[in-house]
């Protein structure tokens, strides 16, 4: 089961969810602003948790998993980085060309994918260098 998730960019799940929201609604902004939870605070204010907030929270969890996965220095991890780069390009095209994708929520998801690509390459490089250093000198 874990072998399936290594080459699979977890942030793709967030992008698929956003695509479903954007395609099934005339206005993605209206759909993302829908209130999920509204809680009164001790201060007298109200904490409003919206659909867009939930998607960003879920995306942060997926980004954390991606960073943990990037510590492996295998060919599957390199394939994962390549797929993440491809996902970034697709997201950038959607962001620039389609009206329902020009939102702050989608921009932040796209930024998380960029962080995944950059962080994954750096972490994998450092891990590979450390793994090579354990066996002796180069």
C-alpha positions in Angstrom: 0.0 0.0 0.0 2.8 2.5 0.9 4.5 1.8 -2.5 1.5 3.3 -4.3 1.7 6.6 -2.3 5.5 7.2 -2.8 5.3 8.2 -6.5 1.9 9.8 -6.1 1.9 13.6 -5.3 -0.5 13.9 -2.4 -1.3 17.5 -3.3 -2.9 16.2 -6.4 -5.9 15.3 -4.1 -6.3 18.9 -3.2 -6.1 20.0 -6.9 -8.7 17.3 -7.8 -11.0 18.6 -5.1 -10.6 22.2 -6.2 -11.2 21.1 -9.8 -14.5 19.5 -8.8 -15.5 22.6 -7.0 -14.5 24.9 -9.9 -16.2 22.7 -12.6 -19.4 22.1 -10.7 -20.0 25.7 -9.7 -20.5 28.8 -11.8 -18.4 30.8 -9.3 -15.7 29.0 -7.4 -15.3 32.1 -5.1 -18.9 31.7 -3.9 -18.5 28.0 -3.4 -15.2 28.4 -1.4 -16.8 31.2 0.8 -19.6 28.9 1.9 -19.5 28.5 5.7 -18.8 25.1 7.2 -18.6 26.0 10.9 -19.4 29.2 12.8 -18.3 29.2 16.4 -18.7 32.0 19.0 -15.5 32.9 20.7 -15.0 34.0 24.3 -13.9 37.4 23.0 -17.4 37.9 21.5 -16.2 37.4 18.0 -17.2 34.6 15.6 -14.8 32.2 14.1 -16.0 31.3 10.6 -14.5 28.2 9.0 -15.2 28.2 5.3 -14.9 25.5 2.5 -11.7 27.3 1.2 -10.2 27.2 4.7 -10.9 23.5 5.0 -9.3 22.9 1.6 -6.2 24.9 2.6 -6.0 23.0 5.9 -6.2 19.7 4.1 -3.5 20.9 1.6 -1.2 21.7 4.5 -1.5 18.2 5.8 -0.8 16.8 2.3 2.3 19.1 2.0 3.6 17.8 5.4 3.2 14.2 4.1 5.0 15.1 0.9 8.0 16.6 2.8 8.2 13.5 5.0 8.1 11.3 1.8 10.8 13.3 0.2 13.4 12.1 2.8 13.6 8.8 0.8 16.3 8.8 -1.9 14.9 6.3 -4.3 13.9 6.3 -7.9 10.3 6.5 -6.8 11.0 9.7 -4.9 12.6 11.2 -8.0 9.6 10.1 -10.0 7.4 11.8 -7.4 9.3 15.1 -7.8 8.8 14.9 -11.5 5.1 14.4 -11.1 5.0 17.3 -8.7 6.7 19.5 -11.2 4.2 18.4 -13.9 1.4 19.1 -11.4 2.8 22.6 -10.8 2.8 23.4 -14.5 -0.8 22.2 -15.0 -1.9 24.3 -12.0 -0.1 27.3 -13.3 -1.8 26.9 -16.7 -5.2 26.6 -15.0 -4.5 29.6 -12.8 -3.6 31.8 -15.7 -6.2 30.7 -18.2 -9.4 29.8 -16.4 -11.5 32.2 -14.4 -12.6 29.8 -11.7 -9.0 29.0 -10.9 -8.0 32.7 -10.3 -8.6 32.6 -6.6 -6.4 33.1 -3.5 -7.2 29.5 -2.4 -5.9 28.0 -5.7 -2.9 30.3 -5.6 -2.0 29.1 -2.1 -2.5 25.4 -3.2 -0.2 26.1 -6.2 2.3 27.8 -3.8 2.3 24.6 -1.7 3.0 22.5 -4.8 5.9 24.9 -5.5 7.2 24.4 -2.0 6.8 20.6 -2.4 8.9 20.7 -5.6 11.6 22.9 -4.2 11.7 21.3 -0.7 11.5 17.8 -2.1 14.5 18.3 -4.3 16.5 19.9 -1.5 15.6 17.3 1.1 16.2 14.4 -1.4 19.6 15.9 -2.4 20.7 16.3 1.2 19.4 12.7 2.1 21.2 11.2 -0.9 24.4 13.1 0.0 24.1 11.8 3.6 23.4 8.2 2.4 26.5 8.3 0.2 28.6 9.7 3.0 27.7 6.9 5.4 29.4 4.3 3.2 32.7 6.1 3.1 34.3 8.9 1.2 33.5 9.8 -2.4 
